[in-house]
Amino acid sequence: MVKFNISHFLFRLIAISVFLSLASLITLFTLPQSTYAAGCGGVSSDPPWGTWTESSNVNAISFGGFVPGEQWKLFHKEDGFLAIGEYIDGTQTVQPDRKVTFNPTSAESTTHLTKSGGHTLSIRDLIGSEFCSVHYNISSAETLICDITVTAATSLAPGDSVPGGGNFRYVDPAGKPIRNYEEGLQVDVWLTDRAGTERASIVTTVNASGNYSTSGIIIPSITTGEEGEWRIRAGPHRLFGKTEFCATAVFVSLVPGSPIPTTPPGGGAGGNPCGVTCETALGDIPVEAQKFATTILRIGIGLAGGIALIIMVIGSIRVLTSSGDQQKLAGGRDMIVGALAGLLFLIFSVLILRFIGFSIIGFR
């Protein structure tokens, strides 16, 4: 009598599914974009398609070339590994003019459809199968930037206040100022030594012109060898941690009134030779701390996902070629389970980090 082993059957099924999924991905990414998006027909909207910005209120989106009387749904998804899509305006019926029109709510159009970044709109049937899709990008209407200046004529010594200040303001994509940072909002200003260690900090507010002062920062006591170029940094106030938006040099010495040394271009010995970004085999990596961390995290997630996929493929091959060999079957099964567990851990860890960083701390 032949025994039916349900666990062996399930893992063979998983192995086959992995191969089919891989084949589907290869097919999808090798098809030309026109094939993938064929059938959507003309796209029109209010405001006109292709003119949306972050401040747009999208009242209607129409797709042409459908059969009158058919019913379709509009699905929206932001670009991103962990982005979650949503249906817009429920189910709509194609009109006699062969168009299907969707009318997003105000919250959908301003919070989701016109958020800065890439977006995909897809037409789907009542069971959720995609018929066609269109992709578009929304450029950020404004970006918060700041500057900071230290007005000391000589090096600062322990006990000195840091004279100077800066400005926070919003600019458009071309760099043209739009408006000042809101009066009364708090900003973090902090001082770091040559090793990058924070030595002093304050929380201050901006005035109606978006200006703030660094005078609340006092140079702390130092020891011989700590003199030199320190950094004064600023960014929007965060409940936890600090986010640098701008920084400048401040020269610290043991002797009050010492002249400010001349720093060679590029920071001198030990300076940063890359400028704003460093060109690497993995692409351009920013040198600014926050952008550097974001880039490294994104590269790490991509590599981890790729490794997990390779392990699943190898495990699937072992399962499919086991021919009843329990050792090979168990080995392949363990590889698939390990890869799936790693992927789940990766996905949920990123979700938790995003929730903590964006929803609780307020990082941007």
N, C-alpha and C positions, 0 to 999 in steps of 0.2 A: 504494500500500500504506500502510495506516494504522499509524504507529509507536506502540508502547505505552510511555509514559514512566512508569516505576515510581515515580520521586520525585514527579511530579505526582499520581499516584494516591494515594500515601501521605499527602500533605499535604491532599488533598481529604477523605480518610478521617478524618484528624485534625480537620479543620474540622467535619465532620458530627458527630464524637464530642463535640466541645466543645459544639455546639448541643444535642445530646441530653442531655449531662450537665447543662447549664444548665436545660433544661426539667425534668429529673428533680428537681433541687434546688428549683426553684420549686414543683413539685407537692408535694414532700415537706413544705416549710415552710408551704404554704398549707393542707394537710390538717389537720383538727382532731386533737389528741392522742389522742382516744378512737378515731379510725379507725386511727391508726398502731399503737396498742397493743391493738387488739381481738383477742380470741382467747386471751389468756393465762389467762383464767379467774381463779379465786381463787388468791392467793399466801399460803402459810403457811411458817413456818420455826421452827427451834429455835436460838436464842431467838425469841420471837414477832416476826413481821414488823412493822417500824415502831419497834422498840425497840432496834435495834442501836446500839452506841457503839464507840469505838476499842478498848475493852477486851473487846468481845464475841468469843466463840469460836463461830462459826456451824457447827453440826453438820449441819443439813439444811435444804434449800430445796425446797418442793413447789409445783407448778403444777397446777391442775385444768382439767377440761373437754376432755381429749384422748381419742382413740380407743384403747381397750386394745390393746396389742400394738405400737403405733407406737414408733419409736425417735427420740429427740431428743437434742440436745446443748445445754448451757448455756454461753453466751458472756458473759464479763464484760469491761467496759471502763470505765476511769476517764474522767471528763470532762477535756477538754484537747485542744489542737490537735495535740500530738505524742504523746498517750497511745496505747499499744499494747495491744490487747485480748488475751484468752487464753480457752481453753476450760477449764471447771471440771468435774472428775470424769468426763471421758470421755463415752461414749454410754450413755444410760439408756432403759429400756423402760417404756411407760405400763402401769400396773397395772390390774386389774379395776375399781378404784374411780375410774378415769379420771384418776388423778394420776400425774405423773412426778416422781420425787424425786431430788435430787442431794445428795451428801454430800461437801462440800469437805474437803480435808486441813487440818490445823491451820495449816500455813504459808499456804495459800491464804486461809483465813478471817481470819487475824489480820494478814497482811501486805498483802493486796490488797482483799478484800471490805469490810473495816471501816476502811480508811485514811481519814483526814479528807478530805472533799470530796464531789463528786458522782459517782455511779456509774450504769451502765446494765447490766441483765441482759436478755439476749435469748435466746429459744428458737429454735434453728436446726436444719434437717434435716441429714442425713448429708453433704450436699455443701456445707453452709455457708450456705444461703439462710435469711434471717431470716423467722420466722413471726409473732412478736410480741415486745414488749419492755416492761420496767418500769424506772422511774428512781427512785433514792432518794438521800438525802444523809446523810452522816455528819458530825456536828459534832465538832470537836476536843474530846477529853476533857480536855485540859490544855494550857495555854499558858505558856511561860516568859516571865516579866517581871522587871524589876529596878527599883530606885530608887537614887538617889545624892544625898548631901547634903554640902555643904561647911560646916564649922562655924567658919570664920574670922570673928572679930568685926570685923576691919578688912581693908582691901585687902592683898593679898599682893605682895611685892616679890621681885626676883631673888634666888635662893638660898633662899627660903622653901619649906618642905614644905607640901603641900596637906592640911590636916587634914580628916578626915571619912571617909566610906565609904558603903556601901550594902548591899543585899540582893538576891539572886537567889532566885526561888521559882516554883513552878508553881501556876496557878490554874485553876479550872473555867470553863466558858462564862459563868457568872454573876459571875465575878471572885472567888469564894471560894477562899482558899488551900487547896491540896491537900497539898503537901509542899515541902520546901526543896530547893534545888539540891544535888546530891550533894557531900559533903565531899571536899575535895582537888581538885576540878575547877578548871581554870584559867580566869581571865577577863582580858580586855584592859582596861586603864584608860589613857586618853590625854588629852592636853591640846591644845586648838587655840586659836589666837589669833583676833583679830577678823576676819581674812580667811578663817578656816576651815582654815589651815595647821597641820598637826600639829607641835607644838614639844617634846613630851616624852611618853614612854609607858613603861608597865611591864606585866609579866605577873605576876599574883598569884593566889592560891588562895582559895577560900571555906572557911569553917569548918563545923562540924556544923549551925549555924543558917542557913547560906547567906549569911553576912555576909562582906564583904571591906573592905579599907582602901585609901584613896587617899594615904596618907602617903608612899608611895614616889615620888610625883610631885614634882619640884623645879621651881620657877619658873625658866626660863632667863633669860639676859641679854636685855634689851630696849633699844630706842632710843626717843627722844622721838617720840611719835605712835602708839606701839603700845599705850599704856596703855588701859585700859577693860575692857569685859566680854569675858572669854574663856569657853571652855566646857570642862568636865571631862566626859568621856564614858566609857561602859563597855559591854561586851558579851562574850559567850562567846569564849574564845580560838580563833582560827583560825590555821592554818598560814600562809596567805597572806591579806593584807588584814584589815580589821577590820569588824565589823558592830555598829552602835550599837543598843543596847537601851534605854538611858536616858542622860540628860545633865542638867546643871545649870550655872548661871552661877558663875564665879569672877572676882573683880575684881582686876586686876593694875595696879600703879602703880610708878613709879620711886622713890617715897619710902616707906620702911617705916612702917607704922602709919597710913597715910592712911585717912580714913573711907570707907565703902562708899557710892558715889553711889546716889541714888534713881532707879530706872529707871521712866519713865512706862509706863502700861499699853500693851500692844501692842508693846513694844520701843522706843518713841520714834521719832525720825526714822530712816527706813530700816528700821524693824521689819517683821515679817511681819504683814500685815493679815488673813490668811486664817484663822489658827488652825491646826487640825489638817489641814484640807483646803481646797483652793481650788475653787470651783465654776466650771467652764468649759463651753463648748459640747460638749466631748468627754466630759463627766462630771466627777465629783469627783476631783481629783488630789491625793494626799497631799503634804505638804510635807517629811515626813521623808525623808532622802536615799535609803535603800534602797527604800522603798515608792514614792517618786517615780520612781526609775530603772526599777523593775519595771513600773509603770503606763505610762510612756513607751514602754518596749520592747514591751509588749503592744499599745498603740495603733499603734506603727510597724509591727509585724508584720501587724496587720489591714489597715492602709492599703496595705502592700506587696502583700499577697495580693489585695486588691481591684483594685489597679492592674494586676497581672499578669493577672487574669481579664478585665478590660476590654480589655487589649491583645490577648489571645488571641481574644476575640470579634471585635474589629476585623480582626485578621489573617484569621480564618476567613471573615468577610464578603468580604474582598478575594480570597481564594482561590476562594470559591464564585461570585463575580461576575466573575472574570477573563476568562471566555469565550475562553480560549486566549491572552490577552495575557500574554506572557512577563514583562514588566516588573511588571504587577500581581501575577502569580502569585509572582514572586520576592520582591516587597515583602511580600505576605501571609505567605509562608513564613518570611521573616526575622523578622517580628513574632512568629509563633508560637514559633519556635525561641528567640528572645530571651526571651520570657515564660516558657517552660518552663525555660530555663537559670536565669533569675532565681529562679523558685520553688524549683528544686533547691538553688541556693546558699543561699536563705533557710532552707529546711528543715534542711539539713545544718549550717549555721552555728549555728542554735538548738540542734540536737542536741549539737553539740560544746560549746557554752556550758553547756548543762544538765549534760553529763557532767563537765566540768571543775569547775563550780560546786558540784554536789550530791555527786558521787562522789569527787572528789579534794580540793577545798578544804573542802567540808562546809557551804556556805551553806544557810540555810533561809529 
